[in-house]
Amino acid sequence: MIFSPKGFKMKISVTILTRNSEAKLGKTLESVRSFDEIIVLDSLSTDKTEEIARSFPNVKFFAGAFLGFGPMKKKAASLAKNDWILNLDSDERLNNELIEDLSTKDLNPKRVYEVSRRNHYRGKWIKGCDWYPDSVIRLYDRTQTNYNDSKIHEKVELKEGIRVESLQGAILHYPYENISELIQKLDHYSTLYASEKRGKNISLFSLSMRAAYSFFRNYILKRGILLGREGLLISFCSAAGVFYKNMKLLEANDSLKS
């Protein structure tokens, strides 16, 4: 059941990027139904993403070509009517404790706000690997700061004089329902990484060591070994992601030489 406050002390616009997000978008939008405004910025979806988004009265829907995650999040923020921006992924939801905290909080323009994120695989909260513990900065005043321009691994810039404050509650993250979805996202992100980092030097030895250490960190140091097959899968895919993104980077660098 979604907590619905009578009103928010501060007006907050929620921004969400989408791309063929029909499977999970409805529950994401339902979790922020009580917010003043939701900006959905879509990257030319071919499924029912737009139809689902427009079915919510507080949603404003926009579409355009994908520019990279950082630039897209900045564009979404520019389309909002409020200065306070809460950014969510299309497979994330707010829990009631977080909504209640946001509805009563006096927000400080010289603060950005981080929140705990609970990452799930096939509906199961994964309490290990690099997935736990996890906290993300998602709420900020756009007149003071914004996301950087990175196409991947984008983040809110911590400009001089701005400090980080934690919120109560959590973002519930449901990124993968099966192995195929995990592999597809791994392929997509590794391609973006190679495109952005093209020209950066990387050796086969370094590539191999980084991938091996990624598995060791996730499976042993981050206790993936205690999580059964989910821990093994996540640890292996993390290592594979390191391997693929750097192999793609090598191929991208080869194209610069030809």
TIDOKE-165608 format. One record per residue (C-alpha): residue number from 1; residue in three letters; y, x, z. Coordinates in pm, whole numbers, m for minus. Each point is the difference from the previous one (the first is absolute). Example, Ala and Ser with C-alpha at 12.3 -4.5 7.8 and 13.67 -1.06 7.14 Angstrom:
+------+------+--------+--------+--------+
| resi | resn |      v |      u |      w |
+------+------+--------+--------+--------+
|    1 |  ala |   m450 |   1230 |    780 |
|    2 |  ser |    344 |    137 |    m66 |
+------+------+--------+--------+--------+
END
This chain:
+------+------+--------+--------+--------+
| resi | resn |      v |      u |      w |
+------+------+--------+--------+--------+
|    1 |  met |      0 |      0 |      0 |
|    2 |  ile |    339 |    140 |   m103 |
|    3 |  phe |    270 |     12 |    268 |
|    4 |  ser |    312 |   m181 |   m120 |
|    5 |  pro |    318 |     80 |    197 |
|    6 |  lys |    285 |   m250 |     14 |
|    7 |  gly |    229 |    263 |   m149 |
|    8 |  phe |     59 |    371 |    m33 |
|    9 |  lys |    279 |    181 |    184 |
|   10 |  met |     53 |    219 |   m308 |
|   11 |  lys |    m41 |   m104 |   m364 |
|   12 |  ile |   m281 |    199 |   m162 |
|   13 |  ser |   m110 |      7 |   m363 |
|   14 |  val |   m365 |     84 |    m68 |
|   15 |  thr |    m73 |    201 |   m317 |
|   16 |  ile |   m343 |     11 |   m166 |
|   17 |  leu |   m116 |    179 |   m315 |
|   18 |  thr |   m277 |   m170 |   m196 |
|   19 |  arg |   m232 |     68 |   m292 |
|   20 |  asn |   m288 |   m245 |    m59 |
|   21 |  ser |      5 |    m85 |    370 |
|   22 |  glu |   m129 |   m358 |     m8 |
|   23 |  ala |   m300 |     69 |    228 |
|   24 |  lys |    205 |     91 |    308 |
|   25 |  leu |    363 |    m89 |    m64 |
|   26 |  gly |    m25 |   m357 |    134 |
|   27 |  lys |   m102 |    111 |    350 |
|   28 |  thr |    268 |    271 |     m2 |
|   29 |  leu |    272 |   m252 |    m87 |
|   30 |  glu |   m135 |   m249 |    253 |
|   31 |  ser |     42 |    261 |    274 |
|   32 |  val |    373 |     34 |    m79 |
|   33 |  arg |     71 |   m367 |    m70 |
|   34 |  ser |    250 |    m13 |    290 |
|   35 |  phe |    222 |    278 |   m138 |
|   36 |  asp |    337 |    m70 |   m161 |
|   37 |  glu |    m87 |    143 |   m342 |
|   38 |  ile |   m288 |    169 |   m181 |
|   39 |  ile |     58 |    211 |   m312 |
|   40 |  val |   m312 |     37 |   m216 |
|   41 |  leu |     45 |    266 |   m267 |
|   42 |  asp |   m289 |    m16 |   m243 |
|   43 |  ser |   m122 |    260 |   m251 |
|   44 |  leu |   m100 |   m231 |   m287 |
|   45 |  ser |   m302 |   m167 |    158 |
|   46 |  thr |   m244 |   m186 |   m225 |
|   47 |  asp |   m161 |   m215 |    271 |
|   48 |  lys |    140 |   m277 |    224 |
|   49 |  thr |    225 |    227 |    206 |
|   50 |  glu |    322 |   m165 |   m121 |
|   51 |  glu |   m137 |   m352 |     50 |
|   52 |  ile |   m102 |     79 |    359 |
|   53 |  ala |    333 |    169 |     79 |
|   54 |  arg |    209 |   m287 |   m134 |
|   55 |  ser |   m194 |   m252 |    210 |
|   56 |  phe |    175 |    130 |    314 |
|   57 |  pro |    354 |   m139 |     49 |
|   58 |  asn |    148 |    319 |    147 |
|   59 |  val |   m125 |    226 |   m285 |
|   60 |  lys |    218 |    136 |   m280 |
|   61 |  phe |   m214 |    136 |   m284 |
|   62 |  phe |    100 |    284 |   m233 |
|   63 |  ala |   m200 |    196 |   m258 |
|   64 |  gly |     32 |    325 |   m191 |
|   65 |  ala |   m175 |    320 |   m105 |
|   66 |  phe |   m141 |    221 |    276 |
|   67 |  leu |    233 |    294 |     76 |
|   68 |  gly |   m192 |    163 |    286 |
|   69 |  phe |    m29 |   m121 |    359 |
|   70 |  gly |    320 |    155 |    136 |
|   71 |  pro |    228 |   m125 |   m279 |
|   72 |  met |   m164 |   m344 |      3 |
|   73 |  lys |     49 |    m43 |    375 |
|   74 |  lys |    365 |    101 |    m33 |
|   75 |  lys |     44 |   m249 |   m283 |
|   76 |  ala |   m162 |   m278 |    205 |
|   77 |  ala |    237 |     75 |    290 |
|   78 |  ser |    299 |    m18 |   m236 |
|   79 |  leu |   m101 |   m356 |    m99 |
|   80 |  ala |      7 |   m128 |    359 |
|   81 |  lys |    290 |   m192 |    153 |
|   82 |  asn |    m46 |    155 |    347 |
|   83 |  asp |     55 |    362 |     98 |
|   84 |  trp |   m299 |     15 |    232 |
|   85 |  ile |   m310 |     64 |   m213 |
|   86 |  leu |   m362 |    m34 |    111 |
|   87 |  asn |   m231 |    147 |   m264 |
|   88 |  leu |   m361 |   m118 |    m28 |
|   89 |  asp |   m285 |     67 |   m239 |
|   90 |  ser |   m157 |   m302 |   m168 |
|   91 |  asp |   m322 |     52 |    201 |
|   92 |  glu |    170 |     13 |    341 |
|   93 |  arg |     77 |   m267 |    260 |
|   94 |  leu |    206 |    m12 |    318 |
|   95 |  asn |   m170 |   m100 |    322 |
|   96 |  asn |    164 |   m248 |    237 |
|   97 |  glu |    108 |    263 |    253 |
|   98 |  leu |    198 |    186 |   m267 |
|   99 |  ile |    165 |   m317 |   m131 |
|  100 |  glu |    104 |    m97 |    354 |
|  101 |  asp |    143 |    346 |     66 |
|  102 |  leu |    198 |     m7 |   m326 |
|  103 |  ser |    134 |   m349 |     68 |
|  104 |  thr |    157 |     96 |    334 |
|  105 |  lys |     99 |    364 |    m55 |
|  106 |  asp |    355 |    134 |    m21 |
|  107 |  leu |    m32 |    240 |   m292 |
|  108 |  asn |    205 |    320 |     m2 |
|  109 |  pro |    129 |    118 |   m341 |
|  110 |  lys |    m48 |    359 |    115 |
|  111 |  arg |   m371 |    m60 |     50 |
|  112 |  val |   m294 |    m38 |   m232 |
|  113 |  tyr |   m297 |   m185 |    144 |
|  114 |  glu |   m364 |    101 |    m16 |
|  115 |  val |   m299 |   m219 |     66 |
|  116 |  ser |   m370 |     58 |     64 |
|  117 |  arg |   m219 |    m78 |   m302 |
|  118 |  arg |   m362 |   m111 |     34 |
|  119 |  asn |   m192 |     95 |   m314 |
|  120 |  his |   m307 |   m204 |    m94 |
|  121 |  tyr |   m294 |     49 |   m234 |
|  122 |  arg |   m186 |   m318 |    m98 |
|  123 |  gly |    177 |   m176 |    286 |
|  124 |  lys |   m102 |    259 |    263 |
|  125 |  trp |    270 |    190 |    191 |
|  126 |  ile |    m72 |    371 |    m59 |
|  127 |  lys |     73 |    191 |    322 |
|  128 |  gly |    m48 |    350 |   m132 |
|  129 |  cys |     42 |    237 |   m297 |
|  130 |  asp |    358 |     37 |   m122 |
|  131 |  trp |     28 |   m378 |     27 |
|  132 |  tyr |     46 |      1 |    378 |
|  133 |  pro |    229 |     30 |    181 |
|  134 |  asp |    261 |    m89 |   m261 |
|  135 |  ser |    368 |    m89 |     30 |
|  136 |  val |    250 |    m62 |   m280 |
|  137 |  ile |    379 |    m29 |    m22 |
|  138 |  arg |     68 |   m332 |   m172 |
|  139 |  leu |    320 |   m153 |    139 |
|  140 |  tyr |    340 |    148 |    m78 |
|  141 |  asp |    365 |    m82 |    m70 |
|  142 |  arg |     60 |     66 |   m370 |
|  143 |  thr |    365 |     85 |     63 |
|  144 |  gln |   m115 |    300 |    204 |
|  145 |  thr |   m316 |    121 |   m177 |
|  146 |  asn |   m269 |    m95 |   m249 |
|  147 |  tyr |   m324 |    120 |   m157 |
|  148 |  asn |      1 |    330 |   m186 |
|  149 |  asp |    m71 |     25 |   m375 |
|  150 |  ser |   m359 |    127 |     24 |
|  151 |  lys |   m236 |   m182 |   m233 |
|  152 |  ile |   m279 |     36 |    256 |
|  153 |  his |     m4 |     68 |    376 |
|  154 |  glu |    349 |   m147 |     15 |
|  155 |  lys |    169 |    m32 |    339 |
|  156 |  val |    318 |   m121 |    168 |
|  157 |  glu |    244 |    290 |     24 |
|  158 |  leu |     97 |    108 |    351 |
|  159 |  lys |    363 |     87 |    m58 |
|  160 |  glu |    217 |    176 |    255 |
|  161 |  gly |     70 |   m213 |    305 |
|  162 |  ile |   m288 |   m243 |    m65 |
|  163 |  arg |   m284 |    m16 |    251 |
|  164 |  val |   m343 |   m164 |     m1 |
|  165 |  glu |    m84 |   m285 |    236 |
|  166 |  ser |   m337 |   m174 |     39 |
|  167 |  leu |    m56 |   m374 |    m26 |
|  168 |  gln |   m252 |   m209 |    192 |
|  169 |  gly |   m295 |   m147 |   m187 |
|  170 |  ala |   m166 |    117 |   m319 |
|  171 |  ile |    m26 |    m22 |   m376 |
|  172 |  leu |   m352 |   m105 |   m102 |
|  173 |  his |   m101 |    183 |   m318 |
|  174 |  tyr |   m286 |   m123 |   m224 |
|  175 |  pro |     m2 |    242 |   m295 |
|  176 |  tyr |   m366 |      0 |   m109 |
|  177 |  glu |   m274 |   m262 |    m16 |
|  178 |  asn |   m253 |    224 |   m172 |
|  179 |  ile |    m64 |    351 |   m130 |
|  180 |  ser |    125 |    m83 |   m350 |
|  181 |  glu |    348 |    m91 |    132 |
|  182 |  leu |     12 |    323 |    197 |
|  183 |  ile |    m93 |    209 |   m305 |
|  184 |  gln |    249 |   m182 |   m224 |
|  185 |  lys |    288 |     69 |    237 |
|  186 |  leu |   m114 |    361 |     39 |
|  187 |  asp |     16 |     41 |   m378 |
|  188 |  his |    343 |   m165 |    m22 |
|  189 |  tyr |    158 |    205 |    279 |
|  190 |  ser |   m146 |    329 |   m124 |
|  191 |  thr |    154 |    m63 |   m344 |
|  192 |  leu |    341 |    m69 |    154 |
|  193 |  tyr |    m28 |    315 |    211 |
|  194 |  ala |    m80 |    220 |   m301 |
|  195 |  ser |    289 |   m150 |   m195 |
|  196 |  glu |    251 |     62 |    278 |
|  197 |  lys |   m122 |    349 |     94 |
|  198 |  arg |    m55 |    132 |   m353 |
|  199 |  gly |     92 |    368 |    m10 |
|  200 |  lys |   m104 |     65 |    361 |
|  201 |  asn |   m246 |    290 |     23 |
|  202 |  ile |   m351 |    m71 |    126 |
|  203 |  ser |   m314 |    214 |    m21 |
|  204 |  leu |   m362 |   m111 |    m21 |
|  205 |  phe |    m73 |    176 |    328 |
|  206 |  ser |    289 |   m171 |    179 |
|  207 |  leu |   m100 |   m334 |   m152 |
|  208 |  ser |   m358 |     39 |    124 |
|  209 |  met |    103 |    106 |    350 |
|  210 |  arg |    245 |   m287 |     35 |
|  211 |  ala |   m263 |   m256 |   m104 |
|  212 |  ala |   m260 |    150 |    235 |
|  213 |  tyr |    243 |      5 |    291 |
|  214 |  ser |     99 |   m361 |    m68 |
|  215 |  phe |   m361 |   m109 |     44 |
|  216 |  phe |    m42 |    211 |    314 |
|  217 |  arg |    321 |   m131 |    154 |
|  218 |  asn |    m84 |   m366 |    m67 |
|  219 |  tyr |   m371 |      7 |     77 |
|  220 |  ile |     m6 |    241 |    295 |
|  221 |  leu |    347 |     50 |    150 |
|  222 |  lys |    108 |   m362 |    m56 |
|  223 |  arg |   m338 |   m140 |    112 |
|  224 |  gly |   m109 |   m160 |   m327 |
|  225 |  ile |   m353 |    103 |     93 |
|  226 |  leu |      7 |   m267 |    273 |
|  227 |  leu |     89 |   m279 |   m244 |
|  228 |  gly |   m325 |    m21 |   m194 |
|  229 |  arg |      7 |    m46 |   m375 |
|  230 |  glu |    370 |    m97 |      3 |
|  231 |  gly |     90 |    333 |    159 |
|  232 |  leu |   m209 |    192 |   m254 |
|  233 |  leu |    146 |   m193 |   m293 |
|  234 |  ile |    362 |     40 |    110 |
|  235 |  ser |    m46 |    370 |     76 |
|  236 |  phe |   m163 |     64 |   m338 |
|  237 |  cys |    265 |   m198 |   m192 |
|  238 |  ser |    277 |    184 |    182 |
|  239 |  ala |   m151 |    330 |   m113 |
|  240 |  ala |    m53 |   m136 |   m350 |
|  241 |  gly |    363 |   m108 |    m13 |
|  242 |  val |    113 |    354 |     83 |
|  243 |  phe |   m236 |    137 |   m264 |
|  244 |  tyr |     97 |   m243 |   m277 |
|  245 |  lys |    375 |     15 |     51 |
|  246 |  asn |     m2 |    379 |    m20 |
|  247 |  met |   m239 |     10 |   m296 |
|  248 |  lys |    233 |   m240 |   m179 |
|  249 |  leu |    287 |    227 |     96 |
|  250 |  leu |   m181 |    293 |   m163 |
|  251 |  glu |    m44 |   m202 |   m318 |
|  252 |  ala |    365 |   m105 |      8 |
|  253 |  asn |    102 |    365 |     37 |
|  254 |  asp |   m220 |     92 |   m296 |
|  255 |  ser |    195 |   m244 |   m214 |
|  256 |  leu |    321 |    186 |     85 |
|  257 |  lys |   m146 |    318 |   m151 |
|  258 |  ser |   m104 |   m154 |   m329 |
+------+------+--------+--------+--------+
END
